[in-house]
């Protein structure tokens, strides 16, 4: 796949003629002719956009995922000896001490902007040729993808570049901000809803890998729930009603909460009643990023886990259940998961378990695992907390190698192991909780809704639901799903101190714009504090 490196520069004109699905330069390709003549292969270009979303730093453990997960109280990636140092990259994200040159900021900015320009070319009335399929639906899909990319750019940088493809290549892209940016995103989504297919919860899982009416409505709800963050001030009742109406429309298509006991089945590549939109992206970076090197199983991963990401004890403690244990039947809620039961072989979880892994880890046959011999072969006991962020002396090796609770939802025990391609992007429980929050922000009482979810997940009912309860419930339900940063910001908790991270300044609510792009486009202004 040809990677687009800087869409704001004048060299964009040549880079954009390439596609993951069609690398042949056509005579009608508009960006190398005197004027924009339309996209010659609409179907191929829409497939290219899907490939961008499913690859690179929009899908793995870096970039988009890291900025929205590692920068929160969900994850820390300590430097374990020489592993995961990367010139301080991962710790700078967790500590919120990044700068404009960080690759995890630069790459998703470029990839998201490449989606907006590619989608704009498809949406143009001049793009009328297609290699097959319904061009009306394909343009609606492009509108959804453009809205998705622009919503992330608005959320993380507050400035959304927009290039009019009918203008000369040398023209400086406009920059949309505030209400103008929101209006553009909402207009795309409303137009997309008209022409996207109606896919119900019971339809085949393959139909949910591309945009649908339900996916567009989910994004519409998400934009309106966060709108007051982007504009400043407090949430408006009219915006919260849009959230409620959008989620109700999704529910009318049959989407609902998965049955008790089925929580982790949602993240398997099978159909379920919750998945609204999934992406054909490799789940390996959602699995092996946290498992230890010695958690290795034939046919699933050569060399074991990568031993990087761990969660914070305070996040683990949000879940209901006895402290420091995850054995089945111990009274914990379903979402906290299970570890391997050493009293019997468990072919389903291969000795790994699911959700949160703490304390002694085991082989599939119940044999206790050890850490690597070079750190003394100590028992592989995942500790409650990551006490140190990085290697200082050889004595730290064993501590760092086994430190921290591990957290993941995508299990390697699937066909193809870590090579399976099925990352859930949107699911109904998120919409359900967005509706509950919107009701609360309008002065309503969401207790009944929250308890419906908690009861389904095997947690006890709450007497009343507070602001802190709403945030905590979203954390319990949606961990590792790239919503935590948005949630913490919306509830005013993103800048507080947590393990190995000090309280931060307000400028950290958004990221710096890559320096090269600020220099290339005078309509962009570097964000305050950078």
N, C-alpha and C positions, 0 to 999 in steps of 0.2 A: 504494500500500500504506500502510495506517495504521501509523505507527511507534509502538511502545510505549516510553515514555520512563522510567518508574520503577515497576516492578512491586511494589516494597515499600510504596509509599504507598497510602493509602486510595482514591486516584483510580483505582487499577488496576481496580477493579470495573467501571468503565464502559469503559476502554480495551480490555479483553480481549474484548469482544463483536464486535470488528471482525476481519475476515479478508481476506487477499489475494484470496480467491476468492469471498467472499460478504459484501458490505457491508450486507445487509439485516438489521435487528434483528428477530429473531423473538420472538414472545410467550413462547416457551418458553426463551429464552436465560437460563440460570440466574443469571448474575451481575447481572441487573437485576430479578430477582424476589425474593420473600421468602426463598427458599432455593435451593440448587443443584439444578437439575432435569435436568442432563445437557446434553451438546452436541447440538444439533439436527442438525448436519451434520458427522458424523465425517470423512467423506472430504474435505470442504472444509477442515476444521481441520488434518488431517494434511498436506494440500497447502500450507496456510499455513505450517506449520512448515518444510517443505522450502523454501519461498520465503525464509523468514528466513535459513536456512543458506546459500542461494545468493545472497544480496544483502547490501548494507551492509558493515559492518566485519567480518563473518564470512567474506567472500569476496574482497574487493579487496586492495590492497597496504597497507591501513591496519590498525588494530585487531589482530585475532587473528594475522594474518600478521606484522605489524611487531613485535609483542611477542615472537614466537617465532623470528623470523629476524634483524631488525635489531638486537636486543639481544644478538646472538651474534657470533662471528667470521666469519659468512658475509657480512654486509652492513654497509655504512655508506652513509648518504645525506648527502653533503656539501652545504653551502649554496653553490650555484653562482651568484654574483652576487646577484640578487634571487630566484632560483628555489630552491625547497625550503628556504626559511628557516622559514616558518610558526612564528615566535616561538620558534625553537629546538626545536621538537617532535621532529624526526627525530634530531637530535644527542643529545637527552636520552635517547632510547631506546637508541641505540648506546652512549652513555657510562654508561647505567644511573643516570641522575640524575633520573628522573621523579618526579612527585608525584601525589597522589590526584585532581587536577583534569585530568590529561591526557586528552584526548578518546579517545586510543587505549586507555586503560584504562576509562574510563566507558562508552563505547558497547558494546564487546563484553560487558562485565559485564551491561549491561541487556538486550542481545539474547539472551545465553545464558540469563539468568533468565526472559525471556519464553518461551523454548522450554520450560523446565521446567514453568511453570504451564500453558501451553497443552497440553502433553502430559499433565499430570496430569488436566486436565479430560477429555481424550479417554479416558484409561485408566479413569476412574471407572465403576463398574457402572451408574450412572445414565445414562451415555451409550450409548444403545441404537439411536438412529435414525441412519440414514446415507442419503446420496443415491445410493449405489451401491457395489458392490464387496463384498469379504469383510470384515465388521467385525472378525472375529477377527484377521485379518492386519493390518488398519489399526491396531488397538490394539497389536499387537506392534511395528509400525513406530513408534508413539508411544513405546513403552517404549525402543526403541533410541535414538530422538532424545533422550529425557529422559536416558538414561545417557550419551550423547555430550556433551550440554551440561553435565551435572553433573560429568563427569570433567574437562572443561576448567576449570570453576569450582574444583573441588578442587585441580587441578594448579596453577593460577595464583593462587588466593586462599586456599585451605585451609579456607574456610568456605562452606557450600552452603545458601543459604536454601531452605526447603521450606514451601509453603503447602498446608494441608489445605483443599480446596475445599468441604468440608462444614461448615466453621466459618464464623462470621459474617465479613463482609468487613472488619470492624474488628479482627479477631484478628491478633495479631502473628505473622508467620511464624516457624516454628522454624528453627534453624540446625544443620545436620549437619556434623560434623567427624570426622576420623580414621577409626577402624574403622567407626563407624556410617555415615558417608558412603560408604565403600567397600562395605559390606554392601548398602546401598541400590542402588548402581550395579550390583553383581554380581547381585543378585536380579532387577533389570530385565532384564539381559542373558540370564540363564539362562531367564527366562520368555519373552523374545523369541525365543530360539533354538528353543523348542518350536513356535512358531507362524509364524515367518517362512519364506518359501519357500526351497527348496534350489536355488540358482542355481549352475551349474557354470561353469568357465572357458570352456567352449565355447558357452554360451548367449548370446543376443543382448546386445549392449552396452546396449540400452535397459533390460533387466532389472536392470542393476547400478546404475542411478541412484537406486534406492530400497533400503532396508535388506533384507538377506538373512541367512541363517544364517552365511555366511562373514564378512560385515561385523561381525556381533555377536561372533563368535569372535575376530576380529582386535582389536576393542576390549577384549574380555575379557583377551586376552593382554597388551595394552598397559597396562591397569590393574594387572595382577599384576606386570608387569615393574617398574613404578614404585612399587609399594605400599610398599616399605621406605623410599622417599624421603618419602612422605606420613606414615608412622608413626614414622620415625626408626629407627636401627639398621641392620642388614645384611639382605641378601636372604635369604629363607627358602626351603629346598629345596622345600617344598610349593607355594609360590607359583610358583617357577620351573618346577615340573612342570606346573602349570596352563598356563603359557605354551607349553611344548612340546606338550602334548596339544591345545591349541587350534590351533596352527599345523599339527600333523599332520592334524587334522580338515579344515582348509582345503585342505591338499594332497590329501587324499582326494577332494575335489570337483574335482580336475583342475588346480588353480592351481599354477603353476610359474614358473621364471625364463624371461623372454623369451630367444629365441635370440640368439646372437652377431650383432651388427649391427642389432638391432631395438630398442636401448635407447630412442631418441628417438621411435620409433613408439608407445611406450606412452602418450605424452602427446597423441596425435592422437585425434580422435573416432571411432575404429574399435575393433572388438573385439580383444582380445589376451588372452594367458594369464595376465597379471599383475594387471590391474585388478580389484579386489574391489568397490570402491564409488567412484563419481564423482558430482559435483554439477553440476547445470546452471547453472553460474556463468560469467560472462564472463571469458575468458582474457586480455583486453586488459591488465588490471593486472598480469598475470604476464609480459607481453611488452614493452609500451611504457614501463614504469617505468624501464627500464635503457638502452634504445636512445637514441642521439643524435638531436637535432632533425632533422638532415639525413639520417638513415636513414629515408627516406620513400618509399613505393612506391605508385603509382596503384592505386586500388581497395582498398587495405588500411588506410591511416590518413591522414587529412588532417592535415598539419602535422608528421608524423614522430614520433619518440619523445619522451619526457618528460625524458630525460637526468638521472636521479636516482640510482638504486641502483647501487652498485658492490660487488664483493667485495674481500676483503683478499688481499694477495699470499701471506700464510702459508696461507690456505685453498686458493688456486690451487695452491700447491706441494705439497699433499697428493696430487695426481694424478700418475700416472706419464707421463713424456714429456719431451722436451727443453725446456729453459727458454724461456719467452717466444715460443713459436710453437704454432700449432694447425693446421698444414696437414695434410691427409689423408696417410696413409702415412709420417708422420715418427716412427713408433714409439710413439706415445702410446696410452693406453687410450681405449676408446670413449667413456666418460662425460665426458671433457674436451671432447668435441665437435670441431667443425671451423669454421674461418673460410672465407670465400669464397676460392676459388682464382683469383687474378687472371689466370692463364694461359688461362682459358676461361670463357665465360659459363656460369652455373649457374642454370637456371630454378628448380630445386628450393629453393634457399636465398635467392634474390633478392639475393645479395651479402652477406647478413647472416651466415649461418652458424648454428651452434647451440652450446649449452653455454657456453663461455667465450670472450669476444672480447677480443683483445689486439693491440696494435700497429696498423698502418695498416688502415683500413677502406675498403671499396670499393663502387662502384656494381655493379649486376648485370652490366654489360658489362666490368667490370674496371677502370674509371676510378677512380683514387684519390679519395676524398672529402676535403673540407676542413671545418673547423669554420666557424661563422658569421662573416660579414664583420665584424660589430661587435667581434669579438675578434681581428681581423687576418687572418681566413681562413687560419689555420695548418693544416697537414695534420691530418686527423682520426686521430690516433695515440693509442689508449687506452694509458695508462701502466700499469706494474706495480702501482703503489701510489697511493692517495690521500694525498698528502703534507700537504695542508692541509684542515682541516675546513670553513673558511668564508672568505668574502670579507673582505679587510682593505683592499686598495687596488686601483685599476684594473689594476695590473700582474698581479693574481691571476686576472683574467678568463680568459685563454687557458689557464692551467694548470688551473684548476678545471673548465673546460668539457670538457677532454679527459682528465681524470684518472681512473684506476681501471679495472680489468678488469671487463667486463660479463658477467653470468651469467643465463641463462634457459633454460627447457626447452620453452616453448610458442611455436612458430614461427608467424609471421603468414601463411605460405603454406598456408593451408587455406581451404576454402569459407567465405566470410563473413569471412575475415581476422580482425581482432581482435574481431569480433562473435560468433565461435563460442562456444558455451557448453559447456565440458567440462573441469572441474577435477578431477583425480584426488585423491581423499581417502585411500583405502587401496589398497595394492597388495602383492602377494605378497612382493616382495623385502624389504620392511620386516618382514613376519612371519618370513621366512627368517632375517634378521639378529637378530630378537628371540629366535628359537629358539637360534641360535648363542651369543648372549650368556647366555641362561638356562643352557645347558649349561656355559659357562665359570664362571658364578657358582655352579654346583653342583660345581665341581672338575673338570669334563670338559675335553677338548681340542677346540676348535672349528676347528682349522686346516684340516681337510679340507673343512668347509662353506665357510669363507671363501675357500679356493682354488677351490672350485667356482664361486663367484660371480665371483671375479677372472678366472678363465680365460674364463668366459662373456663378460665385459666387455672382454676383450682386454688384461688386465693380467697381469703375471708372478706366479707362485706365490710364497708366502712360506714360509720354512723352519719358522717357528713363529709363532703369533699371540699377541701380548701384549695387555694392557689397552689400551694406546695404539693398537694396530692395530685393535682392535674399534671404538673410537670413530672413528678415521680412516676406516674402511671404511664406517661408517654415514654419515659426512659425504660421502664420495665418491659413494655410491649415492643418498642421499636429500636432497641439497641442494635448497632451495626447496620442501620438502614439509612444513614446519611441525613438524619433529621436533628441530631442532638445539638449541633451548633445553632441552628435556627431556633430551636426550642429554648435553649438557655438564653439567647438574646431576647426573645419575645417575653420571657418571664424575668428579665433583668438579672440573670445569674451568670452570664458568660465571663465577666471580668473578675469574679471573686477568686480567692486563693483556693488551691487544692493541692494534693500531694505533689511535691517537687515543682510547684508553680506558684508564683506570687501574684497578688492582685494586680490587675493591669489598667491601663488608661483607656479612655473612651475611643480613641482612634483605632483600637484593635478590633472594634466591632466590624470593620471592613478591612480588606486587604489592599496593599499598594498595587498600583498599576505598573506592569513591567516598564522599566526605564526606556527601552528601545521604542515602545509603542507611544509613550508620551512624547518622545522626540519626533516620531514620525507623523503624529497627528496633533496639530496645535489646538484642536477642539477638545482634546483630553487634558485634564488638569490632575496632577498628582494628588492623591487623597491626603487629607490633613494628617500630620504626624509622621509622614514619610519623606 
